[in-house]
């Protein structure tokens, strides 16, 4: 019967749980990415979104690819159709936690 040997971690790998910071990956999202993600989460095609917003499918494609600006009027139309707040689409990088840290 083999005995279980408990190996100790080197000092540079030991850290208390209190000082550990959870890994939080960051990816730069653009407003067009936010529109695409929200649309896909609602299981809508670009044509479905075009029908719901009266915005041409070609314009939706261009917005999602970052070719044309989203703008506040389009963001409001998309927000209603996608059931999200317009800020989610216009400022996808904004974070309450980051703002609290900045305010200090």
N, C-alpha and C positions, 0 to 999 in steps of 0.2 A: 504494500500500500504506500503510495507516494504521499509525502507530506506537502502541505501547501506552504509555499514560501511567500511571505509578503514582502514585496520589493518597495523600497522607499524611493520617492521621487527626488531628483536632484533639487537643490535649494532654489534654483532659478525657475523651476516649474511649480513649486509649492506656493500657493496663495490661499489666503482665507476666503471663504465664500463671501464675506462682507465686502471685500475689496474687489471681487470679480465684477466685471462689467459685461452684461450680455452683449453678444455680437448682434449688431443691427446693420445689415447691409444697406447701402444707399445707392440708388440708381437715379441718375438725372432724368426726370420725366418732363416732357414738354406738354403743353396743353393738348396737342394733337394725340399724344400717347394716352392722355387721360380720357379723351373722347373715345378712342378705340377700345380701351380697357373697359370703360363703363358700358359701351355698346355691346361688347362681347359678353360681359357679365349678364346683361339683359337678354342674351341670346338673340340679338337683332343683327340683321345684315345691314349693309350701307343702304340698300334699297328700302328696307323697313324704316330706317331712321329718316331717310329722305321723305318718305310718305308721311311720317309723323310730324315732320318739321317744316315741310315745304321748302327745304333747301336741296338743291340738285345733288344727286349722288356724286357727280364729278367734283363738286365743291367739298363734299364730305371727305372724299378720298384725298383731295389736296390738303385739307386741314389736318387729317390724320398723318399725312406724310410731312407736314411742316412747310408746305409750299405756299400756303396762304394763312394769314392770321385768323385766329378764332374770333376775336372781338366779343364785346359784351352782349350785343344783340343776339348773335348766333349762340353764344354760351347759354343765354336764358332759354332759347328755344330747345337746345339740346338737353339742358337740365330738366325741363318739364317732361320731355319725351323719355329721358333716361332715369327719371326719378332720383336725381341728385341735386345738391345745391350748386349754383353756378360757380361758386368759389372752388369747388372740387375740380372743375374743368379749367378754370382760368389760372389758378395757382396751385398746381399739384405738388409742388415742393414745400409749401408752407406747412409748418409744424407748430403746434401749441407748445410742445416741450422746448423746441429751439427758441421760440419767442420769449418764453419764461426765463430761459438762461440768459438771453440778451438783455432782458429788462433787469435781471440780476437781483 
